[in-house]
Amino acid sequence: MQNKLKTISSLTLLALLIWACGADQNETEASQKPTTFAHVAIRYLEGEQQLRGQISFSQGDSIATAAPISIKGGVSFMGSGMKQKDLPKKIIRYDASLKSDFTSPFWFNFKLEGDTSPREIAYDMTPVGEFEVQSASKKDGLRIELHSPVSSTESLLFLFTDANQEARTILRPGPIDKEVLFIPADALLHFIPGDYHLYIVKTKQEKGIKNGVDAQMIIEFYSKEVEFVLN
């Protein structure tokens, strides 16, 4: 009996050693597996109801040294297939344009090598919504009524076009939680009085791991135009 116990103990120890070696090897292989990076760009034009999604992938130890890759089976955006475009430096970009109402979240589906089912990465954004210029004066500044909050990862770019088609811009980073945004008179120094068209570009930027992919994302929402008179 004692000999049998010694034999069993020896076999158990050997099995544990083999399992430990296999576990170490699996961990090493996992740690050596290259990281998949994704560059995501989403744009929505409210006036045209046009939604565009773009995404490209690369793999490597770091984003600086990662090599571009293609996705076997392709990529879909909001359930629609994307066209593959070959760009300089061997970058492969997937692109889709859709006629659509603004619908968030926005999502991409694809399979990486070894995947048995598609993985999804998705992003949310709140649109600009209705807005109006409450008052506009070179002396007293601008007051713009907003109906959508702006987070710390978002910004608003105000694009003004005067009667001579001269364009001017004012940038306001988030967070913005006021219903009425005030732009002081000194920001209007190079504006001339008269008729203006204004639209807002709301931009959101985000980066981080999404479903096993190290992704960098930017969303741009282009609002409809409003008209106002600067006194």
C-alpha positions, 0 to 999 in steps of 0.5 A, spaced: 500 500 500 505 504 501 509 503 495 502 504 491 501 511 495 508 513 493 507 511 486 500 515 485 504 521 489 509 521 484 504 520 478 500 526 481 506 531 481 508 529 474 501 531 472 501 537 475 508 539 473 506 537 466 500 542 467 504 547 469 508 547 463 502 547 459 499 553 462 506 557 462 506 556 455 499 558 454 500 564 458 506 566 454 503 564 447 497 569 449 502 574 451 506 574 445 499 575 441 499 581 437 494 587 439 489 588 434 488 596 433 482 599 430 482 607 427 474 609 427 471 615 424 464 616 424 460 622 420 453 624 420 450 630 416 444 632 419 441 636 413 443 631 408 441 625 413 448 622 411 451 617 415 458 615 413 463 610 417 470 608 416 475 603 420 482 600 419 485 595 422 493 593 424 496 588 429 503 589 432 506 590 439 504 597 439 500 602 435 507 605 432 509 599 429 503 595 428 502 593 421 496 594 417 491 588 416 485 586 412 479 582 415 477 576 412 470 576 410 469 583 410 466 588 415 459 591 416 457 598 419 450 598 422 448 592 418 451 594 411 457 591 408 463 596 407 467 597 401 475 595 402 479 601 399 487 600 399 490 606 401 498 608 401 503 605 406 498 599 405 493 601 409 486 598 408 480 602 410 473 599 410 468 605 408 460 605 408 455 611 406 448 610 408 442 615 408 439 614 414 436 618 420 441 619 426 441 613 430 445 611 436 449 607 438 453 606 431 456 599 431 461 595 426 461 587 426 467 583 423 471 577 425 479 577 427 483 571 425 481 565 430 474 568 431 468 563 431 463 568 431 463 576 429 465 581 434 462 588 435 464 595 437 459 600 438 459 608 440 454 612 442 453 620 441 447 625 442 446 629 436 446 637 437 439 637 436 435 644 435 438 650 437 437 657 435 441 664 436 437 668 442 441 674 441 447 677 436 451 683 437 458 685 436 457 689 443 454 684 447 456 678 444 452 671 442 447 667 446 446 661 443 440 656 446 442 649 446 438 643 447 444 637 448 449 637 453 456 636 451 461 631 455 468 632 457 470 628 451 466 632 446 467 639 443 463 644 439 465 648 433 461 653 431 462 655 423 459 662 421 459 664 414 457 672 412 454 675 406 460 675 403 461 667 404 467 669 409 467 663 414 469 664 421 470 659 427 469 659 434 471 652 438 468 651 445 471 644 448 466 640 453 463 639 458 458 644 457 451 643 461 448 650 460 442 651 456 444 658 453 452 658 451 455 665 451 460 667 446 463 674 449 464 680 444 471 679 444 471 673 440 467 677 435 472 682 434 473 680 426 466 679 425 462 684 421 455 686 422 450 683 417 447 676 415 450 670 417 449 662 417 451 658 422 452 650 423 455 646 429 460 641 428 459 636 435 466 632 435 467 626 440 473 622 441 474 616 445 480 611 445 480 604 449 479 597 449 473 595 445 471 587 445 478 585 445 480 591 440 485 597 442 480 602 438 481 610 437 475 613 435 472 620 432 465 622 431 463 628 427 456 631 427 454 636 422 448 640 424 443 643 420 444 651 418 440 657 422 440 664 420 441 670 424 443 677 424 449 680 427 448 687 430 
